[in-house]
């Protein structure tokens, strides 16, 4: 009887530890998502201000030729976002392993 209890207690403690690890991982992901959103918001604001300044000076930056290494093919689609989130997840897993 006590061996069954011990077995269930070990299983319980293992499951509890796994749940805590998943919770910590989830918290890290949520924090990283908020951090990335803040960074994107700041970059968008900076870009908007730069565009306004260039417009004030009459710069024709919109007509400038973009070097091939900076071109974005097709814009940002949902698949791009999924790919980016996969990269984010894999980078977080690598940082956790280190």
Phi, psi and omega in degrees: 000315181292330178293324175296317180297316178299319179298313180293324178294320178295316178299317179300313182294323177295315178295321179295317179297318179296319178296319178295320177296317178297321178297316178296317178298317178298316179298319178298318179295317179298316179297320179294320178298316178297320179297315180295321178297319178296318179297314179298319179298317179295316180296321178296320178296315179298318180297316179300316180294320178295319178298317179298318179296316179296322177296320178300322182274359178074023179288138180262052183297334180292336181267355182292147179279132181269127177300145184305329182290343180257357181288143176249123182276114172080002178079191183261115179247173182299326178296322177298320180294318178296319178297318180295321179292327175295320177295317179299315180298316181293325179291324177293322179295320179294321180291329178290327182286334183285000000 
